[in-house]
Amino acid sequence: TGMFCILAVMGWHSTMILFALSTNFYLSVGILVVTGMMFSSSLVLVLTVLMKTGRPEFRGRLMGLRTLAIYAHAFGSLGAGAVAGALGAPASAVLSGLFGIAMMLVLALIAPKLRRF
């Protein structure tokens, strides 16, 4: 499950980059479909890892922390919007995708239990 989680998050960010670089409308729509599948898969897999690794008495707290993390996404969107205003939307999406891949690689390196989960 852990390795699938890592791959889904990296796939989600990779398809964001592909979408940003695509110039064909129909290809872009197909990429967005795959992006949505990767995003949904990553959310489900992250929740699965949290629920399977957390002790039962802490699962409610884990869900609360996860909810706070999702709400923090809006602040990341502010930054991405500022970058889009300065460099353009495609550049912002590419940078967001690269940042997401880099952070997932760092997490995979510093959390070997996640890879083996």
C-alpha positions in Angstrom: 0.0 0.0 0.0 2.8 2.4 0.9 4.6 2.0 -2.4 1.3 2.4 -4.3 0.7 5.6 -2.3 4.1 7.0 -3.3 3.6 6.1 -7.0 0.1 7.5 -7.0 1.2 10.8 -5.6 4.1 11.0 -8.0 1.8 10.0 -10.9 -0.6 12.8 -9.9 2.2 15.4 -10.0 3.7 14.0 -13.2 0.3 14.2 -15.0 0.0 17.8 -13.8 3.3 18.5 -15.5 2.1 16.8 -18.7 -1.1 18.8 -18.6 0.8 22.0 -18.3 3.0 21.2 -21.2 0.2 19.8 -23.5 -0.9 21.9 -26.4 -3.5 19.5 -27.8 -7.0 20.0 -26.4 -8.1 16.3 -26.6 -4.8 15.1 -25.2 -5.2 17.6 -22.4 -8.7 16.2 -21.6 -7.3 12.7 -21.4 -4.4 13.8 -19.2 -6.9 15.5 -16.9 -8.9 12.2 -16.6 -5.7 10.4 -15.6 -4.8 13.2 -13.2 -8.1 12.9 -11.5 -7.7 9.2 -11.1 -4.2 9.6 -9.7 -5.4 12.3 -7.3 -8.3 10.2 -6.1 -6.1 7.1 -5.7 -3.5 9.1 -3.7 -6.2 10.4 -1.3 -7.6 7.0 -0.7 -4.2 5.4 -0.3 -3.0 8.1 2.1 -6.1 7.6 4.2 -5.6 3.8 4.1 -2.0 4.2 5.3 -3.1 6.5 8.1 -5.9 4.3 9.3 -3.9 1.0 9.1 -0.9 2.4 11.0 -2.7 4.5 13.6 -3.8 2.9 16.8 -7.6 2.7 17.1 -7.8 5.2 19.9 -6.0 7.8 17.8 -7.9 7.3 14.5 -10.3 10.2 15.1 -7.3 12.5 15.8 -5.6 11.3 12.7 -8.7 12.1 10.6 -8.7 15.6 12.2 -5.1 16.2 11.3 -5.7 15.0 7.8 -8.6 17.4 7.5 -6.4 20.3 8.6 -3.8 19.3 6.1 -6.5 19.3 3.3 -7.7 22.8 4.4 -4.0 24.0 4.2 -4.2 23.2 0.5 -5.8 26.7 0.0 -2.7 28.4 1.2 -0.6 26.4 -1.3 -3.1 27.6 -4.0 -2.4 31.2 -3.0 1.3 30.6 -3.7 0.6 28.8 -6.9 -1.6 31.7 -8.0 1.1 34.2 -7.2 3.6 32.2 -9.3 1.0 31.9 -12.1 0.5 35.7 -12.0 4.2 36.2 -12.4 5.3 33.3 -14.7 2.0 32.1 -16.2 -0.3 29.2 -15.4 1.7 26.5 -17.2 4.9 27.4 -15.4 3.1 27.4 -12.1 1.7 23.9 -12.8 5.1 22.6 -13.8 6.7 24.0 -10.7 3.9 22.6 -8.5 4.3 19.2 -10.1 8.1 19.3 -9.7 7.8 20.4 -6.0 5.3 17.6 -5.3 7.5 14.9 -6.9 10.5 16.2 -5.0 8.7 16.2 -1.7 7.4 12.7 -2.3 10.9 11.5 -3.1 12.2 13.1 0.1 9.4 11.4 2.1 10.1 8.1 0.5 13.8 8.4 1.4 13.3 9.5 5.0 10.4 7.2 5.8 11.5 3.7 4.7 8.6 2.2 6.6 6.2 3.9 4.2 7.9 2.1 1.2 7.6 -1.2 2.9 4.0 -0.7 4.3 
